[in-house]
């Protein structure tokens, strides 16, 4: 739930999940902002190798 001007409404939570080849969750990014997030995820994935 989010609040704006005293009114509550159902909001959207942007999240990104990274899984390994076996399907195991290895990282989750919660409540992210779009600006710069793709680079953050790419840097994380690149650091795994």
Secondary structure, 3 states (H helix, E strand, C coil): CEEECCEEECCCCCEEEEECCCCCEEEEEECCCCCCHHHHHHHHHHHCC
